[in-house]
Amino acid sequence: MTLLLFVEQMLNGLQLGVMLFLMSAGLTLVFGIMGMINLAHGSLYMMGAYFAAAILSWTGSFLLAVPLAVLGTLALGIAVEYSVLRTLYARDHLDQVLATFGLILFFNEAVRLLFGAAPLYLNLPSALSGHVEIVPGAPYPVYRVAIIGVGLAVAAALYVLVQRTRAGALIRAGASNREMVGALGINIPRLFTLVFGLGAALAGLGGAIAGPIVSVQTGMGEEILILAFVVIVVGGIGSVRGAFFAALAIGVLDTMGRSFLREALALVLPRAAAETAGPTLASMLIYVFMAAILFFRPQGLFPPKAR
């Protein structure tokens, strides 16, 4: 293992971490404030990627496709919340799981009908397709650096929104005691729509910027949804700060484990055993990490103060 390879994989881990944050921030807000288990959150990520692919094919501009895809996912999220999910708030979690699982099937079939079953690929503009030497001798893709920058900027914007604005105060109050907020005259359904729309927009942004580095295909949101649930459990359900730090930790841990665990095991095990055990153990690392966090801090790393 060389220092340059280590630095490159650390950057890859950070890039994965900010992608997980974009997914998990909205998910933790929805679950922490609305009490809604939304399995269809990954489908909103997928729809953001498909919106970006469609708009890019129409306009030829990636920089135009991303914000329009975010707006499209925001509108879609609001429509889904208003027409389907609003009827489920008073129902138990099993009903929510079944309904949102049905939404997964609906969106998967919808994109097959509209876009076909073949994966789509997004081409980057020339300004984002090159490399930059963050560390001398280690070229790194400009686009992945841009993803890290966008993720950090979104995290900062969310911090300001949640901690420094009236809307953020209502969001935090709703997470702590929605009945009291309603008694004070706040329109709870409107607040829920705002929160769900924000979560949908974040998921759509994640899908749109992931399009050029992964294939845009049916069901692409399910795998990252599992990781997003791990993030919100580790960080603390309802905590945006917890989601941020947990996403970065899990992104780096998963990337470094898949890159170096096999070689590390080869130092103490026969090469054949290391080749077999390395990938298996690497895929388990984040779940072992989650189990350890839950053992020592069942409420997560940074739970909301009221929890």
N, C-alpha and C positions, 0 to 999 in steps of 0.2 A: 504494500500500500504506500503510495507516494503522497506527499503533502498536497500536491495539486489535485490529485484524485479526491482526497479527503475534502478539500475546499469545494470542489465541484459538486460532490454529493451533499454537502451541507447546504449549498445553494438550492439544489434540487429538493431537499427536505423542506427548506423555507418556502419554496414555490408551492409544494404540495400543501404545506401548512396554511398558507393564505387562501388557497382554493377551498380547503376544508372549513376555514373560518367563514368564507362567504356562504357556504351551505349551512353551517351549524348556527350562525348568528341568528338568522331568521327562524330556524327550527326551535332554538332555545327560547326565543321571544314568544313564539306561538304556543309552545307547550307551557312555558312558565306563566304566561299571562292568561291565556285562554283555556288552559287545561286540555288542549286538543292534541291528541296523538295523530299526527298527519303523516301517514306513510306515503302520501302522494307528493311530498316535498321534493323528492328526487325527480318526479315527473316534471315539475316546474323547471328544474335544472336542465332536463332534457329539452323541454320546449324552448328555453332560452337559446340553447345551441341550435335547434332547428330554425328558430326565427332568424338568428344571425346568419345561418347558411342561406336561407331563402332571400333575405334582404341583400346579402352580398352578391348573390347571383343576379339580382335585379339591378342593383346600383353599381356594382363593381368597387364599392368603397367599404373596406373593413371598418374604418374609423366611424363611418355612418351606421354600419350594421349593428355595432355593439350597443350604442345608446338606444337605437330604435328597438332592438331585441329586448332590452331592459324595460322599456316602456310597454312593449307588447306583453311581456310576462307579468308586469304590474297589473295591467288591465285584465289579463286572464285570471290572475290570482284573486282580484277583487270580484270578478264574475263568479268564480268557483265558491268563494266565501259567501257571497250573497245568495246564490242559488242552491247550494248544497250544504255547506258546512254550518251555516247559521242555524239549521234545524237540529244540529247534533250537540250543541253546547250543553244542553240539559241531560243528554243521554250518557250512558256509562261508556267506559273506554273500549269495551268490546264492540259496541255499535260504531264507534269512531274508527276503529281498526278495520272493520269490515267495509265501511263506506269508503274510506280512503284507499283501501286495497282495490275496491271496484274502480276508483278513479285511475289507479295505475293501469289497469287493464284497458280502460277507456282511452287514455292518452296514448298507450302503446299501439292500439289498433288505429287510432286517429292518424298518427304519424305514418303508419304503414300505408294507409289509404292515400294520404296527401303527398308523401315524399317517396314512397316505395320502401322495399325491405333492404336495399343495398346501402351500405354506409356512405356518408357524405364527408368530404374533406374541404376545409377552408384554407384558402391561400392567403398568406400574409402580404401586406404591402412591403415594398422594398426597404422602407425605412425601418421596419421591424424584423427583417429577415436575416440580418447580419449577426456578427459576434462582437463582443467587447471584452477586453482583458481587465477584469476586476482585480485579478492577481496576475502579475507578469508571468507569461508563459502558459496561462490557463484561459483560453478563449471560452466565453460563455454566451449562449444565445441572447441577443438583445430582447427578444420577446419574453423570455422567462424572467429577465430582469424587470421588464415592464409589468409583468403579472405581480411580482413581489411588490413593486411600487404601488400598483393599483390596490392591492390588498391592504397594505399599510395605510394608504390614504383613506380607504373605506373604513378601516378600524378607527382612525382618528375622527372621521366624520360621525361615526356612530357614537363614539364617546361624547362628542360635543352634543349630539342630538339627545342622548339619554340623560346626560348629567347636567347640561347647561340650558335646556330649553323647557318651555312649559309642556310641550308634547311629551318630552322625555320624563318630566315629573309625573304626568298622567300615566305613562307606561309603567314607571316604577311603582306608582301607587296601585295601579291595577294588578301588578304582580303580587303586591303585599296583601291587599284587601279590596277585592273588586266590589263587595257589597257596600263598603263605606264610600267608595268612589261613586257608585251609583246613587247612594243616598244624598250625596252632595250636589246632585243634579247633572253629573257628567253622562253624556250619551254613551253607554257601554257598547251597544252594537256598532256605533260609528268608530269607537276606539278599537274594537276588535277588527273591523275592516281595515283601519289604518295599519295595525300591527301585521295582519296577514298580508296586506299588499306590500308592506316593506319587506317582509320575509320572502315573498314571491320575487320581488325585484332583485334582492340579493342572490337568490338561487339562479335567477335568469342571467344575472351578470356573471356568475360563476360558470354557467354553461356556455355563455357566449364567448368568454375568453379562453375556455378550455377547448373549444372547437378546433383551433389550429394544431393542438398537440395531441389530441385523441380523436378517434373516428367518431363522427356524429351518427349514432345509430339507435335503434329502438332498444329500450331498457338500459341505456347508459347511466341513468340516474340511480339504479338500485344499489350498485356496488358502493358508490360514494355516499349514499344515504346511510348505509351500515356504519361507515366510518364517522359520519356526522353524528349519529346517535352515540357512538363511543365518546366523541368529543364533548357533547353536552353532559354526559354522565360524569366524565372526568372533571370537567370545568365547573360543574354545578348547574343544575337545571334552572333556567331563567336568568343566568348571569352572562352578559355579553363579554365582560372582562375575562371570566373563566373560559368562555368559548375561545377567545383569542389565544390565551396562553396554552390551553390544552391542545388547540389545533396545531400551533407551532411545535409543541413537544411531540405530538403524535406524528406529524409530518416528518420531522427529523428522525425520530426513532424508527419509523417504518422504512424510510429511505436508507438510513445507515445500516439497519439490520439486513435488508435485502442485498446491500452492496458488500458488506464486510463480514457478516456473521459466518459465512461458509469458510472464509479464509482464517478467521479466528479459531473456529473449531478444528481446522486442519492442523493447528499447532499442537493440539492435545489428543486428537483422534486420528485414526488412519484416514487417508485421503478419501477412500470409497465411502466410509461412514460419514465423513464431513460433507461430501457431495450430496448424500441422501438426507442427512438430518438438517443441514443448513437452511435450505429453502423452506422446509416445514416449520422449523423453529422461528424463522424470520417472519413468516406469516402469522405466527401466534404472539409475537412480541407485544403488539399494542393491546391485546386482550389480557395478557399477563400484567401489563402496566395498569390497565383499568381495574383488574382484580386487586392489585396491590393498593391502588388509591382508595378503592371502596373499603378495603379492610381497615386502613388507617384513618380515612376521612370519608365516611359514608355519604356525607352531604356534598362532596366534591371539593376541588381546590379553592374555588372562590364563590361560594354560594351567595345568593342574595341575602341581605342583612336580616330580612324578616324570617328567613327559613332556619 
